[in-house]
Amino acid sequence: MPFSRRNFLRVAGAGVAAGAVTSLPLSATAFRSLKTAPRTAAAPIRLDSNENAYGPSQKVIEAMSSAFNTANRYPRHEYAELAQRIADMHGVKADRVLLGCGSSEILRVAAVGLLAPGKRFVQASPTFETSERFAKLAGAEVASIPLDPRFAHDLDAMLAHIDASTPLVYVCNPNNPTGSITSRDALEVFISKLPKGTTVVIDEAYHHFATQSAGYSSFLDRPIDDGRLIVSRTFSKVYGLAGMRLGYAIAAPKLIAQLRPYITPENVNALVLHAAFAAMDDDQGVRESVERNADARHEFFTQATARMLNPIASCANFAMMDVHHPVDGVIEHFRKNNVWIGRHFPPLNTYIRVSFGKPREMQEFWRVYDLLPQKTA
Ligand SMILES: Cc1ncc(COP(=O)(O)O)c(C=O)c1O
């Protein structure tokens, strides 16, 4: 059955109708049938948004499906419980946790809560653009500092742009779109040199895919005692819940209290609250997700190398590589062939970003790649 809004409603309705006789809410079986619906001929292969191609684990789907009958209630109680559960996972108190409607909301509140006209926001280039967008909305000046030749943050160059008028710095680690990491040691030195009033967001959206990478270490797994640090994480990637919208920040209680008023009230929906508990409890699901990604990444590099391509070493669920063609035309070529790849990230004007999909999706990606006129460096 093709996945469409109409079918969703039909299956959901069937679940509810069945539930009237047996059990409410939407049955796990009905929900599963949505997940496993075959791709229609017209549906694109989506390698464009660094999503998890496999979706949430079965346990998470079951937790969500059994939460449908809580939809009429504001999930205030579960909200506090989830903040506590996340705090426990990271060995901190709940007053250090801020939940977001995706980690995008965390990036938004950090920008609008800390920046203002006349202030400067410092980030790498290229990097994930959401913080920059909200920094501009807050009226701040944006300084974008090119990554170094190894695609790590050029922390010395960033420091040179940071002064007392810089309340916020953004570090994406691993970095989107390059998939590269900035070493823990270098980041510690960088943080120690920041002015007293400068807060740094370390965006660890792709953390789980980087844990085996030399030089990488999460600021949540190995915390430092610094009140200027906000670490953001998301349920969109390893847990496969991008469509459900949940992220969070861990920071000092004072900073969390400063940002909390900017969060949308009741910003986390009832289904994802239930999903999140199940996702955090499902160690095997997380392990499988990480392993599948490692296999996909390995295969991607094997295929790229066979074509004399040289992707940037990836510590994430996507890779970026120079295809020696203007990227807009390449993106269009893939679109015409029903494969969506990542957007253009200036100044990397001949680089494409490709999220890792399922094996058959990646086979199609390479088939379409091979249709491009070949060009070498
Ligand atoms: C580095 C980074 N941070 C944050 C996000 C936003 O994630 P979400 O709002 O789904 O939690 C993304 C999304 O792709 C990302 O790449």
The ligand as an SDF file (V2000), in Angstrom:
LIG
                    3D

 16 16  0  0  0  0  0  0  0  0999 V2000
   23.7240   19.0510   12.9450 C   0  0  0  0  0  0  0  0  0  0  0  0
   22.2540   19.0550   13.0820 C   0  0  0  0  0  0  0  0  0  0  0  0
   21.7140   19.5870   14.1710 N   0  0  0  0  0  0  0  0  0  0  0  0
   20.3930   19.6220   14.3510 C   0  0  0  0  0  0  0  0  0  0  0  0
   19.5530   19.1100   13.3970 C   0  0  0  0  0  0  0  0  0  0  0  0
   18.0780   19.2270   13.6130 C   0  0  0  0  0  0  0  0  0  0  0  0
   17.5710   18.0260   14.0290 O   0  0  0  0  0  0  0  0  0  0  0  0
   16.1470   17.9040   14.6830 P   0  0  0  0  0  0  0  0  0  0  0  0
   15.5160   19.2460   14.7390 O   0  0  0  0  0  0  0  0  0  0  0  0
   15.4220   16.9490   13.8320 O   0  0  0  0  0  0  0  0  0  0  0  0
   16.4330   17.3730   16.0610 O   0  0  0  0  0  0  0  0  0  0  0  0
   20.0600   18.5300   12.2520 C   0  0  0  0  0  0  0  0  0  0  0  0
   19.1710   17.9680   11.2240 C   0  0  0  0  0  0  0  0  0  0  0  0
   19.5300   17.3990   10.2420 O   0  0  0  0  0  0  0  0  0  0  0  0
   21.4520   18.5180   12.0830 C   0  0  0  0  0  0  0  0  0  0  0  0
   22.0210   18.0190   10.9770 O   0  0  0  0  0  0  0  0  0  0  0  0
  1  2  1  0
  2  3  1  0
  2 15  2  0
  3  4  2  0
  4  5  1  0
  5  6  1  0
  5 12  2  0
  6  7  1  0
  7  8  1  0
  8  9  2  0
  8 10  1  0
  8 11  1  0
 12 13  1  0
 12 15  1  0
 13 14  2  0
 15 16  1  0
M  END
$$$$
